[in-house]
Amino acid sequence: MHQTPDGTGMQTLDHCSSQLNAVNSPWDQQQRNIYIVHAHDLFVSNVHYSYAV
């Protein structure tokens, strides 16, 4: 789970994406962007693995 500064956790990418409209600071924006990039990289890796098999 991705922990946010306010103590709430983001459990899904959908929830994370929904929070993008409520960003209050550049730090929050950066952290959420990093989270999305990591989630995307994991997805791409899984897709490549599926094709490799």
PASEBA-1860 file (N, C-alpha, C; in nm, 3 decimals):
! residues 53
1> MHQTPDGT> 0.084/-0.121/0.000/0.000/0.000/0.000/0.087/0.125/0.000 ~ 0.048/0.220/-0.078/0.121/0.347/-0.085/0.069/0.441/0.023 ~ 0.157/0.479/0.115/0.115/0.562/0.227/0.125/0.710/0.191 ~ 0.021/0.784/0.218/0.019/0.927/0.188/0.048/1.007/0.315 ~ 0.092/1.133/0.297/0.130/1.216/0.412/0.018/1.234/0.514 ~ -0.107/1.227/0.468/-0.217/1.248/0.562/-0.257/1.118/0.633 ~ -0.185/1.011/0.607/-0.207/0.888/0.682/-0.302/0.791/0.616 ~ -0.361/0.829/0.504/-0.449/0.737/0.434/-0.370/0.659/0.331
9> GMQTLDHC> -0.414/0.537/0.303/-0.342/0.455/0.206/-0.414/0.449/0.074 ~ -0.337/0.441/-0.032/-0.396/0.421/-0.164/-0.378/0.275/-0.200 ~ -0.487/0.205/-0.217/-0.479/0.061/-0.241/-0.487/0.026/-0.389 ~ -0.546/0.113/-0.467/-0.559/0.083/-0.609/-0.515/0.200/-0.695 ~ -0.477/0.171/-0.818/-0.436/0.276/-0.910/-0.554/0.367/-0.942 ~ -0.674/0.310/-0.946/-0.793/0.391/-0.973/-0.811/0.497/-0.864 ~ -0.793/0.455/-0.741/-0.807/0.549/-0.629/-0.699/0.656/-0.640 ~ -0.578/0.613/-0.673/-0.467/0.708/-0.687/-0.499/0.810/-0.796
17> SSQLNAVN> -0.548/0.761/-0.910/-0.580/0.850/-1.020/-0.688/0.950/-0.982 ~ -0.785/0.904/-0.902/-0.894/0.992/-0.862/-0.844/1.103/-0.771 ~ -0.731/1.080/-0.706/-0.676/1.180/-0.615/-0.599/1.289/-0.689 ~ -0.567/1.266/-0.815/-0.486/1.363/-0.889/-0.555/1.498/-0.900 ~ -0.688/1.498/-0.896/-0.762/1.623/-0.906/-0.765/1.699/-0.776 ~ -0.714/1.640/-0.669/-0.720/1.703/-0.537/-0.580/1.727/-0.479 ~ -0.483/1.743/-0.567/-0.346/1.765/-0.522/-0.333/1.906/-0.463 ~ -0.273/1.912/-0.345/-0.261/2.040/-0.275/-0.120/2.098/-0.276
25> SPWDQQQR> -0.023/2.017/-0.313/0.115/2.066/-0.310/0.199/1.994/-0.415 ~ 0.309/2.056/-0.458/0.399/1.992/-0.555/0.452/1.858/-0.503 ~ 0.473/1.850/-0.370/0.525/1.724/-0.314/0.424/1.612/-0.336 ~ 0.295/1.640/-0.310/0.191/1.540/-0.332/0.186/1.500/-0.479 ~ 0.194/1.599/-0.567/0.190/1.572/-0.711/0.304/1.480/-0.751 ~ 0.424/1.509/-0.699/0.541/1.429/-0.734/0.527/1.285/-0.684 ~ 0.483/1.271/-0.558/0.469/1.137/-0.502/0.366/1.056/-0.578 ~ 0.255/1.118/-0.616/0.151/1.045/-0.687/0.196/1.009/-0.828
33> NIYIVHAH> 0.271/1.099/-0.891/0.324/1.067/-1.024/0.419/0.949/-1.016 ~ 0.504/0.946/-0.915/0.598/0.835/-0.898/0.521/0.704/-0.879 ~ 0.415/0.710/-0.799/0.334/0.591/-0.773/0.272/0.538/-0.902 ~ 0.219/0.628/-0.982/0.157/0.588/-1.108/0.260/0.529/-1.203 ~ 0.378/0.589/-1.211/0.484/0.538/-1.300/0.524/0.397/-1.259 ~ 0.541/0.375/-1.126/0.578/0.242/-1.079/0.469/0.140/-1.113 ~ 0.344/0.177/-1.092/0.233/0.087/-1.122/0.231/0.053/-1.272 ~ 0.257/0.154/-1.354/0.259/0.133/-1.499/0.374/0.041/-1.538
41> DLFVSNVH> 0.492/0.062/-1.478/0.607/-0.023/-1.508/0.579/-0.169/-1.471 ~ 0.512/-0.189/-1.356/0.479/-0.325/-1.315/0.382/-0.389/-1.415 ~ 0.287/-0.311/-1.460/0.189/-0.361/-1.558/0.261/-0.400/-1.687 ~ 0.347/-0.313/-1.737/0.419/-0.341/-1.861/0.507/-0.464/-1.846 ~ 0.573/-0.477/-1.732/0.658/-0.594/-1.707/0.575/-0.722/-1.711 ~ 0.457/-0.717/-1.650/0.369/-0.834/-1.649/0.324/-0.870/-1.790 ~ 0.293/-0.769/-1.870/0.250/-0.793/-2.008/0.363/-0.856/-2.088 ~ 0.484/-0.803/-2.072/0.598/-0.858/-2.145/0.625/-1.002/-2.102
49> YSYAV> 0.611/-1.027/-1.973/0.631/-1.163/-1.922/0.528/-1.259/-1.981 ~ 0.406/-1.212/-1.991/0.300/-1.297/-2.047/0.331/-1.335/-2.192 ~ 0.379/-1.240/-2.269/0.412/-1.268/-2.408/0.536/-1.357/-2.418 ~ 0.629/-1.341/-2.325/0.751/-1.420/-2.326/0.719/-1.568/-2.301 ~ 0.619/-1.593/-2.221/0.578/-1.731/-2.192/0.494/-1.780/-2.310
END
